[in-house]
Amino acid sequence: MPHFTSYDGTQLAYRVLDDSRDGKPPLVCLAGGPARDAAYLGDLGGLSAFRPLVVPDARGTGGSPPADDLGAYAFPRQADDVEALRAHLGLDRFALLAHDAATATAQAYAATYRDRLTHLVLLNPGSRLQGELPDDARQIFESRAAEADWWEDAYVAVQLLAHATDLDEIRGLLLRAAPLAYGRWDPPQQEHAAAEGEQLNPVPRAAFWQGVTEETRLALLGRLRAARVPVLVVTGDLDGVTGLRTGEAVAASFPHARLRPLHGVGHYPWVDEPEMLRPLVEDFLTDTLEL
């Protein structure tokens, strides 16, 4: 696995997935969680056949070492790691994709290094950075009560997760609650969910918002309003984790953003509907005019 040297001398790991063979520029892809091993992204539903995917392991995940300073796990500092990766790859400008919590890192990067981005793709974002916590994810989950026999057990697991502290217990509860994150609960979804427990990294996760003050949050949002990068925000209408309205709040933070809700899709669109997600991202990266 290749490594790059970040701003503080730490060697961080990354993977390159490339089945494209046509010389297109890479797409840097950030895993969420926060602090979940990037393996859960897979090849993002076959996007690696379209262009190379560069997938870094955030500090304390995958092949990257833990941080000595807990503040290095905070998403604005992780944006500095992304900038070090860009320099290592020798890219003047590049396209960036992020999922879930990593969309906060990507937004911090866009706010701080906005001239380095050609395109920004935000999959199933939360909106804590925007200061909004819509409750429609819960409503989506509850609306599926009559849909399948998994619902009641998932509901109980969600309630228990709020008070669980033992890591093994949390892993078991996450698996029981997992169906709420997918558009359906078929073998591909079950296989994807089964890996989550071993991909968790509790310390980096807990420190993701470490030291991020209200002043910092507002400053980042203010700079996003001047970011001219074209942005694609993707949500799923069956996403019981972050919901739909968070995507609306995130898209509204940028002057040039398009919002695309996907039907029948949960929190992992490349698992639920790869044939829907892949052309959407491909077309955006190919056809969007740089601003």
Salt bridges, closest charged atoms under 4 A:
ASP8 OD1 - ARG59 NH2 2.97
ASP69 OD2 - ARG77 NH2 3.50
ASP81 OD2 - ARG59 NE 2.84
GLU83 OE2 - ARG86 NH2 2.82
ASP92 OD1 - ARG116 NH1 2.93
ASP100 OD1 - HIS267 NE2 2.80
ASP135 OD2 - ARG138 NH2 3.33
ASP135 OD1 - ARG245 NH2 3.09
GLU142 OE1 - ARG138 NH1 3.28
GLU147 OE2 - ARG144 NH2 2.85
ASP153 OD1 - ARG176 NH2 2.80
ASP168 OD1 - ARG171 NH1 3.55
ASP186 OD2 - ARG184 NE 3.17
GLU198 OE2 - ARG171 NH1 4.00
GLU214 OE2 - ARG217 NH2 2.68
ASP237 OD2 - HIS263 ND1 2.73
ASP239 OD2 - HIS267 ND1 2.89
GLU273 OE2 - ARG184 NH1 3.23
GLU275 OE1 - ARG278 NH2 2.54
GLU282 OE2 - ARG278 NE 3.89
GLU290 OE1 - ARG93 NH1 2.66
